[in-house]
Amino acid sequence: MQLTVKTLLNFKEDYPLFISRDVRLTEKKDRRIEVKVDARCGSKGVCPDCGKKCPGYDQLPRREFIHVPIWGVAVVFLYRLRRLQCPSCGVVAEVVPWSTGKSPLTTSYAWYLSEWAKLLSMQEVARQFRSTWHHVFTSVEMAVAWGRERMDFTNITAIGVDEIHWSTKLGFMTLVYQIDNHCKRLLWCGEKRTEKTITDFFDWFGEARSLSLNFVCSDMWKPYLKLIAQRAKNALNILDRFHIAQKLSKAIDEVRAGETQSLVKRGMEVVLKHSRWCFLKNPENLTDKQKVKLKDLLACNLKTIRAYLLKEDFQNFWDYTSATWAGKFLDQWCTQVMRSKLEPMKKVAKTIRAHKQLILNWFEAKNEISLGAVEGQNNKAKVVIRKSYGFRTAKVLEISLYHKLGKLQVPELAHVYF
């Protein structure tokens, strides 16, 4: 059998009530394949509102529907929509199976663009396929709406709540992830970082699902802790390890900056110059130059060195297997810090004491859920923002995050990579 463009289209785009009468390659500057489509004789159009088949009485001007390109050549469907006399809805324009609403894209092409948008930024997809950003965005928006309507909420036992800072003017976006070992994905996101935002999530998630949660991972922000205790009563609230490490690093940085200023005022040599990352990085991530610098500094009797050693000593806490012994270590460490006369470190110790039980919950969930998944997903979210050089509105960011991190379902007609 001789393969033609018409045969290929009939194989992939089979619409029983319509027929492709003419397929031709235009001789214009930007060549394209034009496919003239007509309704079959005697067929009735479908009302877009009630879905009933109705007789048509005239046709609208010809419309172009952009389809998936073939071998780099644009494909366009040409069709004149019929106006129908619907007994229920009055005079309406028929709905066609290859497109929805007033979109100039076929549904197949919209899914094609949306799948590519998972790999590239929307601007880059538009550039590669000679489309527009708006066409790519509406395609992604359609894919997200379709996938969100069909989300599977079964077996969600653990979630993680966090936020990312995405705009200097617009601030934070609150993100909620599923962090079960069998599935890690973005469940929900909302504008800003407020008590109302997290309340909106629990309202969306539903009371029954909230009460069935076993674990909730969050930071120490009071509205998070309060609402988790109220809305997810059966869940074990775990404090994110990353945020504890972040507080320790911030305290060391404050000690280092304060000590540097003190040495400058006294006219002494500033040995801490260019040493910030020596203290903030994990030892295994230090460069050779930073390792030498840190080794030299450890021989000095400085407040920053004492703070750094306390921070490194705290890392032993995560190696315990028993919550009881880990709790005793925590008490001893906090006592040692409170005697250190290092105010930023003492502030961290007070915070850890106040949240001791929530921190110890980490050991109960250690082998049950992916405790590092929240930070891993946050890093992916930041990559999405960097790839697109930022977003102007929260809506566009929200749709992009759902699209790339939500693991949403796609229909069979979506483009498949071989």
C-alpha beads as a LAMMPS data file, in Angstrom:
LAMMPS data file: protein, C-alpha beads

418 atoms
417 bonds

1 atom types
1 bond types

-500.0 500.0 xlo xhi
-500.0 500.0 ylo yhi
-500.0 500.0 zlo zhi

Masses

1 110.0

Atoms # bond

1 1 1 0.000 0.000 0.000
2 1 1 1.344 3.392 -0.991
3 1 1 1.728 5.632 2.052
4 1 1 0.382 9.143 1.586
5 1 1 -0.131 12.058 3.956
6 1 1 -3.862 11.445 3.723
7 1 1 -3.407 7.784 4.724
8 1 1 -1.227 8.813 7.646
9 1 1 -3.757 11.383 8.833
10 1 1 -6.625 8.913 8.544
11 1 1 -4.602 6.427 10.609
12 1 1 -3.862 8.897 13.432
13 1 1 -6.855 11.250 13.142
14 1 1 -9.897 9.112 12.306
15 1 1 -13.112 11.173 12.435
16 1 1 -16.049 9.123 11.015
17 1 1 -18.286 12.143 10.333
18 1 1 -15.598 14.083 8.437
19 1 1 -13.499 13.396 5.361
20 1 1 -10.183 14.786 4.065
21 1 1 -10.927 15.705 0.446
22 1 1 -7.755 17.429 -0.632
23 1 1 -4.179 17.373 0.692
24 1 1 -1.618 19.610 -0.967
25 1 1 1.769 21.182 -0.363
26 1 1 1.588 24.942 -0.878
27 1 1 4.233 26.811 -2.846
28 1 1 4.329 29.766 -0.445
29 1 1 7.517 31.089 1.158
30 1 1 6.835 29.067 4.315
31 1 1 5.683 25.810 2.827
32 1 1 2.948 23.906 4.581
33 1 1 0.656 20.959 4.032
34 1 1 -2.959 22.066 3.752
35 1 1 -5.667 19.489 4.437
36 1 1 -9.161 20.459 3.299
37 1 1 -11.747 18.844 5.569
38 1 1 -15.474 18.500 4.826
39 1 1 -18.386 17.028 6.727
40 1 1 -19.752 13.797 5.271
41 1 1 -22.937 14.143 3.262
42 1 1 -26.021 13.731 5.401
43 1 1 -24.138 14.007 8.710
44 1 1 -25.318 16.358 11.447
45 1 1 -23.231 18.693 13.556
46 1 1 -22.823 18.424 17.323
47 1 1 -23.978 21.242 19.607
48 1 1 -21.086 22.458 21.832
49 1 1 -23.429 23.105 24.790
50 1 1 -25.759 20.103 25.048
51 1 1 -23.875 17.610 22.850
52 1 1 -26.938 16.796 20.711
53 1 1 -26.750 16.276 16.948
54 1 1 -28.506 19.082 15.102
55 1 1 -29.065 20.011 11.434
56 1 1 -27.015 22.819 9.975
57 1 1 -28.307 25.569 7.714
58 1 1 -25.173 27.458 6.602
59 1 1 -21.399 27.662 7.074
60 1 1 -19.060 30.164 8.668
61 1 1 -15.918 31.478 6.925
62 1 1 -13.085 28.982 6.596
63 1 1 -10.928 28.453 9.675
64 1 1 -7.385 27.133 9.966
65 1 1 -6.433 24.579 12.609
66 1 1 -2.697 24.044 13.131
67 1 1 -1.804 20.347 13.404
68 1 1 1.334 18.372 14.343
69 1 1 4.085 19.069 11.778
70 1 1 5.308 16.243 9.546
71 1 1 9.063 16.098 8.804
72 1 1 9.388 19.737 9.864
73 1 1 6.597 20.893 7.537
74 1 1 3.577 22.602 9.116
75 1 1 0.220 20.857 8.711
76 1 1 -2.995 22.892 8.658
77 1 1 -6.615 21.685 8.606
78 1 1 -8.983 23.906 6.587
79 1 1 -12.634 23.664 7.562
80 1 1 -15.806 25.779 7.461
81 1 1 -17.786 25.316 10.666
82 1 1 -21.511 24.719 10.270
83 1 1 -24.052 26.844 12.104
84 1 1 -26.632 24.650 13.777
85 1 1 -30.235 25.162 14.805
86 1 1 -30.307 23.467 18.211
87 1 1 -33.830 23.096 19.687
88 1 1 -32.425 23.573 23.206
89 1 1 -29.596 26.073 22.751
90 1 1 -30.659 28.056 19.689
91 1 1 -28.207 29.008 16.933
92 1 1 -24.691 27.748 17.675
93 1 1 -21.498 26.874 15.810
94 1 1 -20.787 23.151 15.769
95 1 1 -18.032 21.550 17.813
96 1 1 -15.380 19.604 15.902
97 1 1 -13.552 16.535 17.297
98 1 1 -10.042 17.735 16.469
99 1 1 -10.195 21.028 18.403
100 1 1 -11.918 22.659 21.365
101 1 1 -13.503 26.085 21.657
102 1 1 -11.932 28.840 19.599
103 1 1 -8.422 27.413 19.770
104 1 1 -6.512 27.557 16.452
105 1 1 -4.603 24.405 17.481
106 1 1 -5.783 20.848 17.048
107 1 1 -6.017 18.857 20.273
108 1 1 -3.235 16.541 19.064
109 1 1 -0.917 19.496 18.441
110 1 1 -1.754 21.005 21.858
111 1 1 -0.740 17.733 23.560
112 1 1 2.367 17.593 21.359
113 1 1 3.470 21.057 22.525
114 1 1 2.607 20.334 26.162
115 1 1 4.768 17.196 26.220
116 1 1 7.730 19.108 24.816
117 1 1 7.136 21.798 27.454
118 1 1 8.028 19.203 30.107
119 1 1 11.569 19.165 28.711
120 1 1 12.058 22.771 27.633
121 1 1 10.814 26.180 28.717
122 1 1 7.623 27.380 27.041
123 1 1 9.513 30.140 25.243
124 1 1 12.001 27.630 23.850
125 1 1 9.226 25.275 22.681
126 1 1 7.554 28.180 20.895
127 1 1 10.848 29.092 19.223
128 1 1 11.639 25.531 18.108
129 1 1 8.203 24.891 16.603
130 1 1 7.685 28.406 15.204
131 1 1 4.666 28.891 17.407
132 1 1 3.883 31.521 20.036
133 1 1 4.328 31.514 23.792
134 1 1 0.574 31.934 24.173
135 1 1 -0.129 28.791 22.108
136 1 1 2.316 26.759 24.169
137 1 1 0.957 28.103 27.451
138 1 1 -2.684 27.348 26.538
139 1 1 -1.583 23.830 25.559
140 1 1 0.126 23.328 28.926
141 1 1 -2.890 24.835 30.709
142 1 1 -5.157 22.333 28.920
143 1 1 -2.892 19.411 29.858
144 1 1 -2.778 20.482 33.511
145 1 1 -6.566 20.910 33.714
146 1 1 -7.091 17.470 32.126
147 1 1 -4.573 15.773 34.423
148 1 1 -5.729 17.508 37.620
149 1 1 -9.310 16.367 37.005
150 1 1 -8.084 12.757 36.898
151 1 1 -5.630 12.783 39.801
152 1 1 -5.292 9.579 41.795
153 1 1 -5.577 10.301 45.533
154 1 1 -5.286 6.696 46.735
155 1 1 -2.454 5.623 49.051
156 1 1 -1.351 9.138 50.034
157 1 1 0.035 8.634 53.529
158 1 1 2.779 11.290 53.730
159 1 1 3.011 14.899 52.590
160 1 1 5.624 17.631 52.847
161 1 1 4.820 21.340 53.188
162 1 1 7.321 24.024 52.218
163 1 1 7.644 27.268 50.283
164 1 1 9.906 28.762 47.642
165 1 1 10.752 32.410 47.074
166 1 1 10.132 33.055 43.381
167 1 1 9.674 36.817 42.992
168 1 1 11.090 39.891 44.690
169 1 1 7.739 41.678 44.325
170 1 1 5.298 38.786 44.700
171 1 1 7.174 36.793 47.349
172 1 1 6.551 33.140 48.205
173 1 1 4.667 30.191 46.768
174 1 1 3.533 27.477 49.207
175 1 1 4.029 23.939 47.866
176 1 1 2.636 20.646 49.172
177 1 1 4.228 17.385 47.957
178 1 1 3.380 13.741 48.286
179 1 1 6.529 12.137 49.735
180 1 1 5.613 8.460 50.009
181 1 1 8.383 6.072 49.007
182 1 1 6.275 4.805 46.089
183 1 1 5.369 8.267 44.752
184 1 1 6.904 11.725 44.987
185 1 1 4.990 14.522 43.248
186 1 1 3.553 18.012 43.632
187 1 1 0.017 17.836 45.010
188 1 1 -0.922 21.477 45.441
189 1 1 0.479 24.983 45.372
190 1 1 -0.888 28.306 46.527
191 1 1 0.119 31.939 46.436
192 1 1 2.026 33.458 49.372
193 1 1 2.991 31.936 52.697
194 1 1 0.113 32.602 55.054
195 1 1 -2.117 30.704 57.426
196 1 1 -4.947 31.061 54.899
197 1 1 -2.814 29.424 52.205
198 1 1 -2.254 26.217 54.149
199 1 1 -5.921 26.287 55.230
200 1 1 -6.889 26.407 51.553
201 1 1 -4.816 23.277 50.946
202 1 1 -6.534 21.254 53.660
203 1 1 -9.940 22.456 52.398
204 1 1 -9.001 21.259 48.893
205 1 1 -7.512 17.993 50.129
206 1 1 -10.596 17.124 52.155
207 1 1 -11.169 16.111 55.759
208 1 1 -11.189 12.339 55.138
209 1 1 -7.866 12.365 53.275
210 1 1 -6.295 14.702 55.858
211 1 1 -7.250 12.388 58.723
212 1 1 -5.825 9.370 56.851
213 1 1 -2.330 10.904 56.670
214 1 1 0.382 9.179 58.713
215 1 1 3.207 11.703 58.306
216 1 1 3.494 15.434 57.593
217 1 1 6.935 16.977 57.080
218 1 1 7.267 20.747 57.598
219 1 1 9.498 23.474 58.976
220 1 1 9.072 25.207 62.368
221 1 1 6.737 27.989 61.211
222 1 1 3.967 28.253 63.832
223 1 1 0.949 28.430 61.454
224 1 1 2.168 25.194 59.788
225 1 1 2.496 23.405 63.127
226 1 1 -0.855 24.684 64.411
227 1 1 -2.904 23.793 61.328
228 1 1 -1.232 20.398 60.871
229 1 1 -2.128 19.542 64.474
230 1 1 -5.726 20.682 63.878
231 1 1 -6.434 19.319 60.393
232 1 1 -4.212 16.195 60.265
233 1 1 -4.762 14.934 63.805
234 1 1 -3.652 11.360 63.131
235 1 1 -0.410 12.331 61.390
236 1 1 3.045 12.478 62.934
237 1 1 4.482 15.948 62.348
238 1 1 8.182 15.765 61.432
239 1 1 10.476 18.762 61.259
240 1 1 12.467 18.915 58.069
241 1 1 16.155 18.139 58.649
242 1 1 17.177 20.686 56.014
243 1 1 15.610 23.593 57.930
244 1 1 17.437 22.649 61.142
245 1 1 20.742 22.575 59.242
246 1 1 19.808 25.913 57.665
247 1 1 19.301 27.528 61.093
248 1 1 22.685 26.222 62.280
249 1 1 24.428 27.554 59.168
250 1 1 22.760 30.937 59.585
251 1 1 23.910 31.101 63.234
252 1 1 27.521 30.330 62.253
253 1 1 27.393 33.022 59.581
254 1 1 26.182 35.562 62.164
255 1 1 28.978 34.590 64.575
256 1 1 31.574 34.856 61.784
257 1 1 30.299 38.257 60.595
258 1 1 30.171 39.634 64.142
259 1 1 33.662 38.393 64.970
260 1 1 35.070 39.806 61.722
261 1 1 33.650 43.250 62.533
262 1 1 35.082 43.028 66.049
263 1 1 38.581 42.211 64.738
264 1 1 38.446 45.088 62.245
265 1 1 37.448 47.564 64.971
266 1 1 40.376 46.451 67.137
267 1 1 42.793 46.794 64.202
268 1 1 43.718 43.096 64.270
269 1 1 44.421 40.813 61.340
270 1 1 41.189 39.451 59.835
271 1 1 41.996 35.757 59.508
272 1 1 38.341 34.970 58.718
273 1 1 38.453 36.798 55.393
274 1 1 37.135 34.629 52.474
275 1 1 36.201 31.836 54.881
276 1 1 32.407 31.910 54.724
277 1 1 31.910 28.789 52.602
278 1 1 34.515 26.884 54.567
279 1 1 32.020 26.836 57.441
280 1 1 28.765 26.572 55.506
281 1 1 29.633 23.702 53.167
282 1 1 29.639 20.061 54.190
283 1 1 33.250 18.859 54.658
284 1 1 32.991 16.448 51.710
285 1 1 31.983 19.307 49.385
286 1 1 34.920 21.597 50.173
287 1 1 37.444 22.422 47.462
288 1 1 41.129 21.704 48.103
289 1 1 41.777 25.388 48.780
290 1 1 38.871 25.569 51.243
291 1 1 40.086 22.437 53.053
292 1 1 43.512 24.021 53.594
293 1 1 41.912 27.284 54.751
294 1 1 39.636 25.442 57.204
295 1 1 42.543 23.401 58.581
296 1 1 44.485 26.592 59.314
297 1 1 41.463 28.232 60.964
298 1 1 40.770 25.243 63.209
299 1 1 44.132 25.918 64.903
300 1 1 42.905 29.378 65.974
301 1 1 40.970 30.138 69.138
302 1 1 38.022 31.925 67.569
303 1 1 34.314 32.121 68.388
304 1 1 33.503 31.100 64.807
305 1 1 35.541 27.906 65.214
306 1 1 33.681 27.033 68.403
307 1 1 30.365 27.574 66.627
308 1 1 31.519 25.451 63.682
309 1 1 32.579 22.583 65.965
310 1 1 29.214 22.690 67.734
311 1 1 27.466 22.508 64.370
312 1 1 29.568 19.531 63.258
313 1 1 28.957 17.818 66.592
314 1 1 25.209 18.145 66.010
315 1 1 25.523 16.014 62.847
316 1 1 26.013 12.986 65.115
317 1 1 22.371 13.376 66.144
318 1 1 21.179 12.010 62.784
319 1 1 23.260 8.828 63.174
320 1 1 21.293 7.573 66.185
321 1 1 18.825 4.729 65.693
322 1 1 17.074 5.137 69.037
323 1 1 14.939 8.213 69.679
324 1 1 15.624 7.848 73.424
325 1 1 19.399 8.085 73.064
326 1 1 19.027 10.786 70.418
327 1 1 16.954 12.796 72.921
328 1 1 19.698 12.488 75.559
329 1 1 22.279 13.645 73.022
330 1 1 20.047 16.595 72.151
331 1 1 19.790 17.638 75.811
332 1 1 23.573 17.459 76.283
333 1 1 24.232 19.368 73.060
334 1 1 21.785 22.150 73.966
335 1 1 23.331 22.465 77.452
336 1 1 26.783 22.751 75.902
337 1 1 25.583 25.439 73.477
338 1 1 23.872 27.448 76.224
339 1 1 27.232 27.624 78.038
340 1 1 29.127 28.705 74.909
341 1 1 28.210 32.421 75.190
342 1 1 27.544 32.434 71.435
343 1 1 24.194 34.233 71.180
344 1 1 23.211 33.108 67.636
345 1 1 23.946 29.475 68.560
346 1 1 22.057 29.827 71.853
347 1 1 19.038 31.065 69.895
348 1 1 19.113 27.883 67.775
349 1 1 19.456 25.716 70.893
350 1 1 16.357 27.353 72.415
351 1 1 14.418 26.677 69.196
352 1 1 15.528 23.037 69.170
353 1 1 14.532 22.602 72.830
354 1 1 11.094 24.076 72.118
355 1 1 10.555 21.628 69.242
356 1 1 12.376 18.622 70.709
357 1 1 9.519 16.123 70.342
358 1 1 8.818 17.112 66.744
359 1 1 12.506 16.707 65.902
360 1 1 12.594 13.262 67.539
361 1 1 9.647 12.220 65.358
362 1 1 12.224 12.059 62.566
363 1 1 13.400 8.686 63.918
364 1 1 9.925 7.166 63.759
365 1 1 9.563 8.127 60.096
366 1 1 13.180 7.475 59.123
367 1 1 12.540 4.286 57.124
368 1 1 8.885 4.923 56.300
369 1 1 8.971 7.937 53.965
370 1 1 11.377 9.919 51.789
371 1 1 12.462 12.616 54.248
372 1 1 14.750 14.309 51.716
373 1 1 12.043 14.456 49.044
374 1 1 10.747 17.911 50.010
375 1 1 14.079 19.610 49.457
376 1 1 14.672 17.551 46.304
377 1 1 11.325 18.644 44.853
378 1 1 12.018 22.254 45.868
379 1 1 15.280 22.135 43.926
380 1 1 13.382 20.892 40.858
381 1 1 10.892 23.742 41.271
382 1 1 13.759 26.249 41.347
383 1 1 15.178 24.698 38.168
384 1 1 11.808 25.247 36.460
385 1 1 11.973 28.930 37.440
386 1 1 15.609 29.315 36.306
387 1 1 14.975 27.607 32.952
388 1 1 12.257 30.121 32.165
389 1 1 14.227 33.073 33.599
390 1 1 11.392 33.607 36.058
391 1 1 7.631 34.068 35.725
392 1 1 5.578 37.253 35.690
393 1 1 2.455 35.905 37.380
394 1 1 1.710 33.312 40.038
395 1 1 -0.791 31.587 37.730
396 1 1 1.832 30.818 35.076
397 1 1 4.258 29.538 37.717
398 1 1 1.544 27.376 39.287
399 1 1 0.606 25.763 35.957
400 1 1 4.270 25.169 35.060
401 1 1 4.976 23.492 38.411
402 1 1 1.928 21.228 38.147
403 1 1 2.940 20.315 34.604
404 1 1 6.539 19.376 35.402
405 1 1 6.310 18.085 38.977
406 1 1 2.718 16.825 39.266
407 1 1 3.141 13.498 37.406
408 1 1 -0.219 14.121 35.756
409 1 1 -1.933 11.605 33.509
410 1 1 -1.975 12.119 29.728
411 1 1 -4.372 10.590 27.178
412 1 1 -3.373 8.026 24.575
413 1 1 -3.275 10.649 21.835
414 1 1 -0.459 12.541 23.566
415 1 1 2.880 12.513 21.761
416 1 1 5.067 9.539 22.708
417 1 1 8.877 9.597 22.471
418 1 1 10.351 6.463 20.926

Bonds

1 1 1 2
2 1 2 3
3 1 3 4
4 1 4 5
5 1 5 6
6 1 6 7
7 1 7 8
8 1 8 9
9 1 9 10
10 1 10 11
11 1 11 12
12 1 12 13
13 1 13 14
14 1 14 15
15 1 15 16
16 1 16 17
17 1 17 18
18 1 18 19
19 1 19 20
20 1 20 21
21 1 21 22
22 1 22 23
23 1 23 24
24 1 24 25
25 1 25 26
26 1 26 27
27 1 27 28
28 1 28 29
29 1 29 30
30 1 30 31
31 1 31 32
32 1 32 33
33 1 33 34
34 1 34 35
35 1 35 36
36 1 36 37
37 1 37 38
38 1 38 39
39 1 39 40
40 1 40 41
41 1 41 42
42 1 42 43
43 1 43 44
44 1 44 45
45 1 45 46
46 1 46 47
47 1 47 48
48 1 48 49
49 1 49 50
50 1 50 51
51 1 51 52
52 1 52 53
53 1 53 54
54 1 54 55
55 1 55 56
56 1 56 57
57 1 57 58
58 1 58 59
59 1 59 60
60 1 60 61
61 1 61 62
62 1 62 63
63 1 63 64
64 1 64 65
65 1 65 66
66 1 66 67
67 1 67 68
68 1 68 69
69 1 69 70
70 1 70 71
71 1 71 72
72 1 72 73
73 1 73 74
74 1 74 75
75 1 75 76
76 1 76 77
77 1 77 78
78 1 78 79
79 1 79 80
80 1 80 81
81 1 81 82
82 1 82 83
83 1 83 84
84 1 84 85
85 1 85 86
86 1 86 87
87 1 87 88
88 1 88 89
89 1 89 90
90 1 90 91
91 1 91 92
92 1 92 93
93 1 93 94
94 1 94 95
95 1 95 96
96 1 96 97
97 1 97 98
98 1 98 99
99 1 99 100
100 1 100 101
101 1 101 102
102 1 102 103
103 1 103 104
104 1 104 105
105 1 105 106
106 1 106 107
107 1 107 108
108 1 108 109
109 1 109 110
110 1 110 111
111 1 111 112
112 1 112 113
113 1 113 114
114 1 114 115
115 1 115 116
116 1 116 117
117 1 117 118
118 1 118 119
119 1 119 120
120 1 120 121
121 1 121 122
122 1 122 123
123 1 123 124
124 1 124 125
125 1 125 126
126 1 126 127
127 1 127 128
128 1 128 129
129 1 129 130
130 1 130 131
131 1 131 132
132 1 132 133
133 1 133 134
134 1 134 135
135 1 135 136
136 1 136 137
137 1 137 138
138 1 138 139
139 1 139 140
140 1 140 141
141 1 141 142
142 1 142 143
143 1 143 144
144 1 144 145
145 1 145 146
146 1 146 147
147 1 147 148
148 1 148 149
149 1 149 150
150 1 150 151
151 1 151 152
152 1 152 153
153 1 153 154
154 1 154 155
155 1 155 156
156 1 156 157
157 1 157 158
158 1 158 159
159 1 159 160
160 1 160 161
161 1 161 162
162 1 162 163
163 1 163 164
164 1 164 165
165 1 165 166
166 1 166 167
167 1 167 168
168 1 168 169
169 1 169 170
170 1 170 171
171 1 171 172
172 1 172 173
173 1 173 174
174 1 174 175
175 1 175 176
176 1 176 177
177 1 177 178
178 1 178 179
179 1 179 180
180 1 180 181
181 1 181 182
182 1 182 183
183 1 183 184
184 1 184 185
185 1 185 186
186 1 186 187
187 1 187 188
188 1 188 189
189 1 189 190
190 1 190 191
191 1 191 192
192 1 192 193
193 1 193 194
194 1 194 195
195 1 195 196
196 1 196 197
197 1 197 198
198 1 198 199
199 1 199 200
200 1 200 201
201 1 201 202
202 1 202 203
203 1 203 204
204 1 204 205
205 1 205 206
206 1 206 207
207 1 207 208
208 1 208 209
209 1 209 210
210 1 210 211
211 1 211 212
212 1 212 213
213 1 213 214
214 1 214 215
215 1 215 216
216 1 216 217
217 1 217 218
218 1 218 219
219 1 219 220
220 1 220 221
221 1 221 222
222 1 222 223
223 1 223 224
224 1 224 225
225 1 225 226
226 1 226 227
227 1 227 228
228 1 228 229
229 1 229 230
230 1 230 231
231 1 231 232
232 1 232 233
233 1 233 234
234 1 234 235
235 1 235 236
236 1 236 237
237 1 237 238
238 1 238 239
239 1 239 240
240 1 240 241
241 1 241 242
242 1 242 243
243 1 243 244
244 1 244 245
245 1 245 246
246 1 246 247
247 1 247 248
248 1 248 249
249 1 249 250
250 1 250 251
251 1 251 252
252 1 252 253
253 1 253 254
254 1 254 255
255 1 255 256
256 1 256 257
257 1 257 258
258 1 258 259
259 1 259 260
260 1 260 261
261 1 261 262
262 1 262 263
263 1 263 264
264 1 264 265
265 1 265 266
266 1 266 267
267 1 267 268
268 1 268 269
269 1 269 270
270 1 270 271
271 1 271 272
272 1 272 273
273 1 273 274
274 1 274 275
275 1 275 276
276 1 276 277
277 1 277 278
278 1 278 279
279 1 279 280
280 1 280 281
281 1 281 282
282 1 282 283
283 1 283 284
284 1 284 285
285 1 285 286
286 1 286 287
287 1 287 288
288 1 288 289
289 1 289 290
290 1 290 291
291 1 291 292
292 1 292 293
293 1 293 294
294 1 294 295
295 1 295 296
296 1 296 297
297 1 297 298
298 1 298 299
299 1 299 300
300 1 300 301
301 1 301 302
302 1 302 303
303 1 303 304
304 1 304 305
305 1 305 306
306 1 306 307
307 1 307 308
308 1 308 309
309 1 309 310
310 1 310 311
311 1 311 312
312 1 312 313
313 1 313 314
314 1 314 315
315 1 315 316
316 1 316 317
317 1 317 318
318 1 318 319
319 1 319 320
320 1 320 321
321 1 321 322
322 1 322 323
323 1 323 324
324 1 324 325
325 1 325 326
326 1 326 327
327 1 327 328
328 1 328 329
329 1 329 330
330 1 330 331
331 1 331 332
332 1 332 333
333 1 333 334
334 1 334 335
335 1 335 336
336 1 336 337
337 1 337 338
338 1 338 339
339 1 339 340
340 1 340 341
341 1 341 342
342 1 342 343
343 1 343 344
344 1 344 345
345 1 345 346
346 1 346 347
347 1 347 348
348 1 348 349
349 1 349 350
350 1 350 351
351 1 351 352
352 1 352 353
353 1 353 354
354 1 354 355
355 1 355 356
356 1 356 357
357 1 357 358
358 1 358 359
359 1 359 360
360 1 360 361
361 1 361 362
362 1 362 363
363 1 363 364
364 1 364 365
365 1 365 366
366 1 366 367
367 1 367 368
368 1 368 369
369 1 369 370
370 1 370 371
371 1 371 372
372 1 372 373
373 1 373 374
374 1 374 375
375 1 375 376
376 1 376 377
377 1 377 378
378 1 378 379
379 1 379 380
380 1 380 381
381 1 381 382
382 1 382 383
383 1 383 384
384 1 384 385
385 1 385 386
386 1 386 387
387 1 387 388
388 1 388 389
389 1 389 390
390 1 390 391
391 1 391 392
392 1 392 393
393 1 393 394
394 1 394 395
395 1 395 396
396 1 396 397
397 1 397 398
398 1 398 399
399 1 399 400
400 1 400 401
401 1 401 402
402 1 402 403
403 1 403 404
404 1 404 405
405 1 405 406
406 1 406 407
407 1 407 408
408 1 408 409
409 1 409 410
410 1 410 411
411 1 411 412
412 1 412 413
413 1 413 414
414 1 414 415
415 1 415 416
416 1 416 417
417 1 417 418
